[in-house]
Amino acid sequence: MRCAFSFARFGLWIHRQFATESNEYSVILTVMNQRHLFNDADWSSVEQHQHKLLSGEILQFDSQRSLTSSLEDLVDYLAQKYALHVPQLEKEHATADQQEREIDVSGDRSRYWSSPGPHFVRGTEVSLAIPFSGDPEFFKIQPNIYT
């Protein structure tokens, strides 16, 4: 089973639709805004890009700045500018909702249709909202599979 997720400004939205028809049970997952988690970039590329930006800025320092600023101040400035703020889920503020509704199963590959859609079945839609703090762009980065 594959999961589909999307983002909202105020938190992470997990949107799932469950559809049942006759004795058959299938799971239909929909994506709000057609965004999948951990799918846009890989961590190695992000890390290399950050390193390139940091190195480039250090190389652009003029001698005057290097002489007038303490090493601690330069390190603090660079650390603050290039810090990555990994999202922290606020699970205690998570909310869930479910409702009965007609669900479009036209895109379900396990079903065969002899006529063009849309094709609907009665089902339960479950929505889960999890607020978080940190940079939402991290939800787009695929983690490394090797350490």
Contacts in CASP RR format, 6 or more apart in sequence:
PFRMAT RR
TARGET T0000
AUTHOR 0000-0000-0000
METHOD contacts of the structure
MODEL  1
MRCAFSFARFGLWIHRQFATESNEYSVILTVMNQRHLFNDADWSSVEQHQ
HKLLSGEILQFDSQRSLTSSLEDLVDYLAQKYALHVPQLEKEHATADQQE
REIDVSGDRSRYWSSPGPHFVRGTEVSLAIPFSGDPEFFKIQPNIYT
1 27 0 8 1.000
1 29 0 8 1.000
2 29 0 8 1.000
3 14 0 8 1.000
3 16 0 8 1.000
3 29 0 8 1.000
3 37 0 8 1.000
4 15 0 8 1.000
4 16 0 8 1.000
4 29 0 8 1.000
4 30 0 8 1.000
4 31 0 8 1.000
4 36 0 8 1.000
5 12 0 8 1.000
5 13 0 8 1.000
5 14 0 8 1.000
5 15 0 8 1.000
5 31 0 8 1.000
5 35 0 8 1.000
5 36 0 8 1.000
5 37 0 8 1.000
5 139 0 8 1.000
6 13 0 8 1.000
6 15 0 8 1.000
6 31 0 8 1.000
6 32 0 8 1.000
6 33 0 8 1.000
6 34 0 8 1.000
6 35 0 8 1.000
7 13 0 8 1.000
7 33 0 8 1.000
7 35 0 8 1.000
7 136 0 8 1.000
7 139 0 8 1.000
8 32 0 8 1.000
8 129 0 8 1.000
10 129 0 8 1.000
10 131 0 8 1.000
11 129 0 8 1.000
11 130 0 8 1.000
11 131 0 8 1.000
11 132 0 8 1.000
11 136 0 8 1.000
12 87 0 8 1.000
12 89 0 8 1.000
12 129 0 8 1.000
12 130 0 8 1.000
12 131 0 8 1.000
12 132 0 8 1.000
12 136 0 8 1.000
12 139 0 8 1.000
13 32 0 8 1.000
13 127 0 8 1.000
13 128 0 8 1.000
13 129 0 8 1.000
14 127 0 8 1.000
14 128 0 8 1.000
14 129 0 8 1.000
14 130 0 8 1.000
15 29 0 8 1.000
15 30 0 8 1.000
15 31 0 8 1.000
15 32 0 8 1.000
15 125 0 8 1.000
15 127 0 8 1.000
15 128 0 8 1.000
16 27 0 8 1.000
16 29 0 8 1.000
16 30 0 8 1.000
16 125 0 8 1.000
16 126 0 8 1.000
16 127 0 8 1.000
16 128 0 8 1.000
17 27 0 8 1.000
17 28 0 8 1.000
17 29 0 8 1.000
17 30 0 8 1.000
17 103 0 8 1.000
17 123 0 8 1.000
17 124 0 8 1.000
17 125 0 8 1.000
17 126 0 8 1.000
18 27 0 8 1.000
18 28 0 8 1.000
18 103 0 8 1.000
18 123 0 8 1.000
18 124 0 8 1.000
18 125 0 8 1.000
18 126 0 8 1.000
19 26 0 8 1.000
19 27 0 8 1.000
19 28 0 8 1.000
19 103 0 8 1.000
19 105 0 8 1.000
19 108 0 8 1.000
19 121 0 8 1.000
19 122 0 8 1.000
19 123 0 8 1.000
20 26 0 8 1.000
20 121 0 8 1.000
20 122 0 8 1.000
20 123 0 8 1.000
20 124 0 8 1.000
21 105 0 8 1.000
21 121 0 8 1.000
21 122 0 8 1.000
26 105 0 8 1.000
26 108 0 8 1.000
26 110 0 8 1.000
26 111 0 8 1.000
28 103 0 8 1.000
28 105 0 8 1.000
28 107 0 8 1.000
28 108 0 8 1.000
35 140 0 8 1.000
37 139 0 8 1.000
37 140 0 8 1.000
38 139 0 8 1.000
38 140 0 8 1.000
38 141 0 8 1.000
38 142 0 8 1.000
38 143 0 8 1.000
39 140 0 8 1.000
39 142 0 8 1.000
40 140 0 8 1.000
40 141 0 8 1.000
40 142 0 8 1.000
41 140 0 8 1.000
41 141 0 8 1.000
41 142 0 8 1.000
42 141 0 8 1.000
42 142 0 8 1.000
42 144 0 8 1.000
43 141 0 8 1.000
43 142 0 8 1.000
43 143 0 8 1.000
43 144 0 8 1.000
44 144 0 8 1.000
46 141 0 8 1.000
50 82 0 8 1.000
50 84 0 8 1.000
53 82 0 8 1.000
54 78 0 8 1.000
54 82 0 8 1.000
57 78 0 8 1.000
57 81 0 8 1.000
58 78 0 8 1.000
61 74 0 8 1.000
65 74 0 8 1.000
66 74 0 8 1.000
69 77 0 8 1.000
84 135 0 8 1.000
84 138 0 8 1.000
85 133 0 8 1.000
85 134 0 8 1.000
85 135 0 8 1.000
85 138 0 8 1.000
86 134 0 8 1.000
86 135 0 8 1.000
86 138 0 8 1.000
87 132 0 8 1.000
87 133 0 8 1.000
87 134 0 8 1.000
87 135 0 8 1.000
87 136 0 8 1.000
87 138 0 8 1.000
87 139 0 8 1.000
88 132 0 8 1.000
88 133 0 8 1.000
88 134 0 8 1.000
89 130 0 8 1.000
89 131 0 8 1.000
89 132 0 8 1.000
90 130 0 8 1.000
90 131 0 8 1.000
90 132 0 8 1.000
90 133 0 8 1.000
91 130 0 8 1.000
93 130 0 8 1.000
93 131 0 8 1.000
94 128 0 8 1.000
94 129 0 8 1.000
94 130 0 8 1.000
94 131 0 8 1.000
95 128 0 8 1.000
95 129 0 8 1.000
96 126 0 8 1.000
96 127 0 8 1.000
96 128 0 8 1.000
96 129 0 8 1.000
97 126 0 8 1.000
97 127 0 8 1.000
97 128 0 8 1.000
98 124 0 8 1.000
98 125 0 8 1.000
98 126 0 8 1.000
98 127 0 8 1.000
99 124 0 8 1.000
99 125 0 8 1.000
100 122 0 8 1.000
100 123 0 8 1.000
100 124 0 8 1.000
100 125 0 8 1.000
101 122 0 8 1.000
101 123 0 8 1.000
101 124 0 8 1.000
101 125 0 8 1.000
102 120 0 8 1.000
102 121 0 8 1.000
102 122 0 8 1.000
102 123 0 8 1.000
103 120 0 8 1.000
103 121 0 8 1.000
103 122 0 8 1.000
103 123 0 8 1.000
103 125 0 8 1.000
104 118 0 8 1.000
104 119 0 8 1.000
104 120 0 8 1.000
105 111 0 8 1.000
105 119 0 8 1.000
105 120 0 8 1.000
105 121 0 8 1.000
106 113 0 8 1.000
106 117 0 8 1.000
106 118 0 8 1.000
106 119 0 8 1.000
111 119 0 8 1.000
113 119 0 8 1.000
END
